[in-house]
């Protein structure tokens, strides 16, 4: 399943992607860019966990932006309102989902 949102240029960009693989579901979680490393990479914070991501596909990204990272590459940018809304939904799902 892929939802789409306008990117401000009349095109659509994926912002939440999920798929099933052997009874597991993978969701794209918004992360906040906390640093730029100068070599096309940067650190992205996911609810307290910081990872190094390749930002070269989104050259306009700056510290403080929210991004979706897939396979180590930032593939789309979100506005803060959409990122926070998505994170809030994940937290609500966590409350109602049974633990493994």
N, C-alpha and C positions, 0 to 999 in steps of 0.2 A: 504494500500500500504506500502511496506517495501523495502527500498533500502538496499543494503548490501555492505560492504567494507572488504578487507582483514584485519585481526587483527595482521598480522606479524607472525603467526604460522600456516599458511595454512588453517585456518578456516575462516568463515565469521561471522560477528557480525552486528546486525541491528544498523543503525545510524540515521535513520530518519523514524519515524513511524507516520502514520496518519490514522484516521478512521472517518467515518461519524456516527453521532448519532443525530437523529431528526434535520437534516439540519445544524448541527454544525460540524466543523472539528477541531480535536485536532491534534496539531503538537508537536513533541518533539523538544524543543528548547535547543541548547547547553548552558551550564552554566559553569562558571569557578570556580574551587575550590579555596576558599580564606582562609580557615582555616581548620585544623583537630582538632577534639575535644578529641581524645584519647580513645573514647568508641565506635569506629566504625562509628562515625558520623562526619560530617563536614559541613561547611557553603559553599553554592554554590551561586554565583552571576549571576543573569539573567538580564542583561542590567540595572543594578542599583538596582534590588530587590534581597535581600539576603534571602535564605531559608536554613533551616537545613535539610540535607539529610542523609540517611543511606548509608554509603560507603562500608559496609562489603562484598558486592559481588565483589568489585574491590579492594582487599587489597593492590595492587601496586600503587594506586592513591596517588598523592602528591599535595601539594599546587601549584597552577599554571596550573594544568591539566584541560582539558575541558572534561565534562561528559554529558551524557544524563540521566536524572532522570525521572523515571516513578513510580507513586504511592509512592513517597517518597524514592525510592531506586535508586542509581546510577547503571544503567544496562550496560553501555558501555562507553568507553573512546574514545575521538576524538583527532586527532592531531590539533594543532593551525590553520593550513592552512584550514582544512576542517570545523572547527568550524566557523572561520571568513567568509568563503565562504557561509555557510548556513545562518549565520546572515545577510549577505549582501543580499541574496535572499529574506529573510523575509522582510527586509526594502524596497526592490523593490516592493514586493507584496503589502505592506501597501500603497504605493503610488498609485497603480492602483485599489485597492479594494474599493468598495463603503462602506461608514461608515454605521453602523447599526442604 
